[in-house]
Amino acid sequence: MGYRVVVAGATGNVGREMLNILAEREFPVEEIAALASRKSLGTEVSFGDKTLTTKDLDTFDFTGWDIALFAVGSDATKIYAPKAAAAGCVVIDNSSLYRYDSQVPLIVPEVNADAIEGYKAKNIIANPNCSTAQMVVALKPLHDRARIKRVVVSTYQSVSGAGKAGIDELWNQTKGIYVPGQEVEPSKFTKQIAFNVIPHIDSFMEDGSTKEEWKMVAETKKILDPKVKVTATCVRVPVFVGHSEAINIEFEDFLDEEEARDILREAPGVLVVDKREAGGYITPVECVGDYATYISRIRQDSTLDNGLNLWCVSDNLRKGAALNAVQIAEVLGNRCLKKG
């Protein structure tokens, strides 16, 4: 006996990936429903070798369904997630709406799977920001060994993090630069994204940081350790899929780069590709479609007593969103719901 699973936002980039990953990982599904807004109603989406026709999120009855994976944004989640939760369906939400709610667990299974029991307070579990998810997967095993004091991270985030509109703008803008008369002005992004980088993701806050940078700070503290200090600079780059991060870590105790490399090689969800030669590292193009968080360029920071630098790359539509949500569903099933 398997689970009755709902994917809300099934026609979007993340929703489609959720369906793909549920099928790839052979999640024990007894029945599955793909939901969308009315403008996408009737759109067909793939689930393994099956084709699903989307149903109306607005009128869907969640009664009798076990798990709902939400990829519909905060505004829609605010309306429909409580309805699903009240009907007894556990919501795993990909938006930012519940991430900072003390009664809602924020989970990366490789890091804090034990927090899953907290879902019972509201019948809701939060999925973290894509840039946070891959970073804490890398930080957790190192933190267990040497205790992290401070993290300085600079991100290089792909346009798929801004949805289909972001992908389309990069594609059309790039073409337009070479075709006179087909130039495309910035719309989704604040400046030209083609052949450019933009140090601005989400809205600005009073202290000069952006909401994306604040998310990385707040979520790392909630998932990993509230004592860890984090400062972030988040940058949008002209890459279609795959977020990259340059991470500088200060530890309480000394951690040799060789030991760090060995620790990361054994860590769940991590693959180390770190050769000190041309091409001996992973770039976003190579991580697309993979489950892993890739780590390269591991080296001591000679400006700190207990410092390390590393390069972290992952498919943001997978580990940063859809994969992590499905992994949460797997933990929920194995530890709490116990069906299938």
Secondary structure as the mmCIF struct_conf table of DSSP 4:
data_model
#
loop_
_struct_conf.conf_type_id
_struct_conf.id
_struct_conf.beg_label_comp_id
_struct_conf.beg_label_asym_id
_struct_conf.beg_label_seq_id
_struct_conf.end_label_comp_id
_struct_conf.end_label_asym_id
_struct_conf.end_label_seq_id
STRN STRN1 TYR A 3 ALA A 8
TURN_TY1_P TURN_TY1_P1 GLY A 9 THR A 11
BEND BEND1 GLY A 12 GLY A 12
HELX_RH_AL_P HELX_RH_AL_P1 ASN A 13 GLU A 24
TURN_TY1_P TURN_TY1_P2 ARG A 25 GLU A 26
STRN STRN2 VAL A 29 ALA A 36
HELX_RH_3T_P HELX_RH_3T_P1 ARG A 38 SER A 40
TURN_TY1_P TURN_TY1_P3 LEU A 41 GLY A 42
STRN STRN3 GLU A 44 PHE A 47
TURN_TY1_P TURN_TY1_P4 GLY A 48 ASP A 49
STRN STRN4 LYS A 50 THR A 53
STRN STRN5 LYS A 55 ASP A 56
HELX_RH_3T_P HELX_RH_3T_P2 LEU A 57 THR A 59
TURN_TY1_P TURN_TY1_P5 THR A 63 GLY A 64
STRN STRN6 ILE A 67 PHE A 70
BEND BEND2 VAL A 72 VAL A 72
HELX_RH_AL_P HELX_RH_AL_P2 SER A 74 ALA A 86
TURN_TY1_P TURN_TY1_P6 ALA A 87 GLY A 88
HELX_LH_PP_P HELX_LH_PP_P1 CYS A 89 CYS A 89
STRN STRN7 VAL A 90 ASP A 93
BEND BEND3 SER A 95 SER A 96
TURN_TY1_P TURN_TY1_P7 LEU A 97 TYR A 100
TURN_TY1_P TURN_TY1_P8 SER A 102 GLN A 103
BEND BEND4 VAL A 104 VAL A 104
STRN STRN8 LEU A 106 LEU A 106
HELX_RH_AL_P HELX_RH_AL_P3 PRO A 109 ASN A 112
HELX_RH_3T_P HELX_RH_3T_P3 ALA A 113 ALA A 121
TURN_TY1_P TURN_TY1_P9 LYS A 122 ASN A 123
STRN STRN9 ILE A 124 ALA A 126
HELX_LH_PP_P HELX_LH_PP_P2 ASN A 127 ASN A 129
HELX_RH_AL_P HELX_RH_AL_P4 CYS A 130 ALA A 146
STRN STRN10 ILE A 148 GLN A 157
HELX_RH_3T_P HELX_RH_3T_P4 VAL A 159 ALA A 162
HELX_RH_AL_P HELX_RH_AL_P5 LYS A 164 TYR A 178
BEND BEND5 VAL A 179 VAL A 179
TURN_TY1_P TURN_TY1_P10 PRO A 180 GLY A 181
BEND BEND6 SER A 187 LYS A 191
TURN_TY1_P TURN_TY1_P11 ALA A 194 PHE A 195
STRN STRN11 ILE A 198 ILE A 198
BEND BEND7 PRO A 199 PRO A 199
BEND BEND8 ASP A 202 ASP A 202
STRN STRN12 PHE A 204 PHE A 204
TURN_TY1_P TURN_TY1_P12 GLU A 206 ASP A 207
BEND BEND9 GLY A 208 GLY A 208
STRN STRN13 THR A 210 THR A 210
HELX_RH_AL_P HELX_RH_AL_P6 LYS A 211 ILE A 223
TURN_TY1_P TURN_TY1_P13 LEU A 224 LEU A 224
TURN_TY1_P TURN_TY1_P14 PRO A 226 LYS A 227
STRN STRN14 LYS A 229 ARG A 236
BEND BEND10 PRO A 238 PRO A 238
BEND BEND11 PHE A 240 VAL A 241
STRN STRN15 HIS A 243 PHE A 251
BEND BEND12 GLU A 252 ASP A 253
HELX_RH_AL_P HELX_RH_AL_P7 GLU A 257 GLU A 266
BEND BEND13 ALA A 267 ALA A 267
TURN_TY1_P TURN_TY1_P15 PRO A 268 GLY A 269
STRN STRN16 VAL A 270 VAL A 272
BEND BEND14 ARG A 276 GLU A 277
TURN_TY1_P TURN_TY1_P16 ALA A 278 GLY A 279
BEND BEND15 TYR A 281 TYR A 281
HELX_RH_AL_P HELX_RH_AL_P8 PRO A 284 CYS A 287
TURN_TY1_P TURN_TY1_P17 VAL A 288 GLY A 289
HELX_LH_PP_P HELX_LH_PP_P3 ALA A 292 ALA A 292
STRN STRN17 THR A 293 GLN A 300
TURN_TY1_P TURN_TY1_P18 SER A 302 THR A 303
BEND BEND16 LEU A 304 LEU A 304
TURN_TY1_P TURN_TY1_P19 ASP A 305 ASN A 306
STRN STRN18 GLY A 307 SER A 314
TURN_TY1_P TURN_TY1_P20 ASN A 316 LEU A 317
HELX_RH_PI_P HELX_RH_PI_P1 ARG A 318 ALA A 322
HELX_RH_AL_P HELX_RH_AL_P9 LEU A 323 LEU A 332
HELX_RH_PI_P HELX_RH_PI_P2 GLY A 333 LEU A 337
#
